[in-house]
Amino acid sequence: MRVVSLVPSLTEAIARSAPGVLVGATDWCTHPADLDVTRIGGTKNPKVDRIVSLAPDLVIANEEENREPDLAALREAGLEVLVTEVRDVPQAFRELARVVAACGVSVRPRWLDEAEEAWSTLAPPRPRLTAVVPIWRRPWMVLGRDTFAGDVLSRLGVDHLYTGHPDRYPKVPLEELRAAAPDVVVLPDEPYRFTPDDGPEAFPGLPCALVSGRHLTWYGPSLAEAPRALGEALRAALR
């Protein structure tokens, strides 16, 4: 079987579960580090002709990460496209099982069981914290309603303050974010790469947790590590 993945986290899941089936992946597919496949451009601007030339049996995509015109062009070229939707942790596990099965995996991967166990055995978080979660600056954008990352944080006891916003990724003035006075500001390293020198200085007096975007936003093998890694980052920021 020949598979092209347009989603970095699903690329990692497929590579771990069905070694050898991937023939193409995006430029942003960084895991596993030794992945040796044809690169087909970005998640938002894949090179459709290059994908078609690889003659894949299946293209794996996601309704949020990939654009419908690109997926329509792949279908028009005669390719089968599986489109995932992931808005919370339980849905991530269901979609991951669907993806690996579609890639010809007949035995449920061990990493998927380990990831589900890591999330099902979480202790009830006490006390709960409030947060703002920037994902971009210039302009400032934050997590809003109905996001996978928001559900991840909620299960760890962190309620982000824009979960009721009508937009999924609203633009919010920095002054408003500061005035919200959250318990913690969560700064991931993707899609914007917040660092100790780029991000925390915008929130003087507020604890800032620098977290791995792979643990906060990816749905794949990293889910097994995410509760521990994110929890440690949050605790470090609040000491």
N, C-alpha and C positions, 0 to 999 in steps of 0.2 A: 504494500500500500504506500501511496505517496501523498504527503500532507503538507500544506502551506499554512502557517499560523500568522495571523495579523494582530495577535494579542500577546504581549510579553509574558504575562503570568501563565497563560495557557500554553505558550511555547515551552516554558519550564515544566509544566505538568505533563505535556505529551512526551518531552524528551526523557523524563524520569520513568514514564509508564510504558512507552513503546519505543525503545531505542531503535534508531534507524529509519523510522517512517517519515521524519521531517526532511523535506527537501528545500524548504524556503521559510524565511522568517524576516521580521522587520529589522531595521537598523537599531531599534530600541530593545530588541530581545537580547538581554545581557546574561541570562541564566538558562542553562549552565554555561559557565565561562568558556568551556572548550567546544561549544556548539559550532560545528563546521557545516554550514548550509549556505545556499545562495541568499543574499540579502536583497530584499525587494522594495526598499524605501521605507517611509515612515508609516505609522498607523493611520495618519490622516491623509497621506499622499502616496499610497502604494503604487508601484509601477505595474499597472494591469497587464501590459504586454509581456513583461518579464514573468509574472505569475503564470500566465497562459502558456508561455514557452516551457515551463517546468512540467506541464501536463499532470497536475495533481489530481488524485481521485477525490480530494476533499480540501476545501479551504475553511479554516476556523476563524470566526470573527466575533465581535461583540457589538451590541447595538449602541453602546455609548462611545467606545473607543474608535470605531470605524464609521465612515460616512456611507450612507445609503447609495449615493450615485456610484461609488466605487464597487460596492457589492452588487448593484444591478448590472454594472458592466461585466463583472466576472460571470454572473449568471447568463448574461446574453452571449458570452463566449462559450457557453456550454458547460461551465464548471458547477459542481455542487458546492454550495456554501451553507455551512452550519453557523447560525447566529445565536450567540448566547445572550442572556440577560441576567445581570447579577446586581441586586440592590440590597441584599443582606446576607448574613453568614449562612443560614440554612439553604438559601437559594444557591449560594456558591457551591456548596457540597453537591446539590442535585445536578447543577450544570457541569461540574467537574466529572461526575460519574457519567453523564451523557457524552461528554467530549471524549473521554478515554475509551468508552465503549464504541463510539463512532470511529475511532482510530484502530479498531480491531483488537482491543485488549479484552480478553475474556475473563480474567481473574482480577478482582478489585485490587488496586495497588495498596501496598501496605502504608505508604505515606498518607493516603487519603483516610484510612482508618485512624492513624495517629493524629492527624489534624482534627478530625471530628472529636476524638477523645479529648484533645487539648481544650476544645471549646465547651464540651459537654460537662467537664468536671470543674469548671471555674467556680470558685466560692462567690457567694453573693457579695458584691462590692459595698463596703461601708467605710466612710460616708461617700455619697456621690459628689462629684465635682462638676462645676460648669466650665465651659471652654469656648474659645473661638479657635477656628482651625483655618488659617490662611493657606491657600494653595497657589497663590500668585501675588505679585506686587507690581505696581506700575501698570495697570491699576490693581489695588488690593481686591482679591476675590477670596471667598471663604466657602466652606461646606455649607450647603443649605439643606433642603428637604430631600428625603428619599435617596440617600447615598449609601453605598457599601461601607465606605470609611466611617460614616456616621454611625452605622449599626455596629461596626467593630468597636468603636469607642464606647458606645452605650453599654455594650456587654462587659466592658471593663470598668464601668461606673462613671463614665465621663459623658455628660449631656452637653452637646454643643448648642450655643445660644441661638443659632439661626436654623434650627431643624424645622421650624414652622414657616420659614420664608417661602413665598410662592416660587422662587427660582431654586434650581438645584445647586447652582454655583453663583450666588449673587455677588455683584460688585458692591462693596461697602466702604465708605470713606474711613480712613485710618482713625480719624477723631472719634467716629462712632464706635469702632472696635475697642478703642481705649476706654471710652466712656461706659461700655458694657461691663467693665470691671469683672472679667471672668476669674475663676480660681486659677486657671492656667491657660496659657496660649500654646497650642500644639503646632509645631512647625516641622512639616515633613521635608525630605530632601528631593521630592518630586511631586508634581511636575515642575514647580519652581524649586531650585536647589537652595533652600535655606541652610545657613551655616551659622556657627557661633558669631561670625562677624557680619552676617547679612541676614537680619530678621529681628533678633532679640532687642537690638538697639531702638527699634521702633515702638517697643512696649516697656518704657521705663517703669520700674516698680512692680511689674507683673512677672510671676514665674513663667519661664518658657521651657517647654520640653521639645528638644530636637529629636525627631524620630525618623526611623527608616521608612521611606515611602513604600518600599517593597513589603514591609510588614503591615503598613496601614492600608494600602490600596490594592495589593496584588492578591488574587485568589488562585492558589496553587500550593505547592509543597511548603512555601513559606508560612502558610497558615498554622502549621504545627509549632513554629517558633514564635509566632506573633504575640500570643498572650504574655509570654514571659518577657520578650524583648520590649514590647510597648509598656508593659507594667513597670519594668526597671527604669525606662526613660522618664515615665511620669513621676515615679517616686524620687528619682534623682533631682527633678526640677523643683519638687516641693519640700526638699530638705531644708 
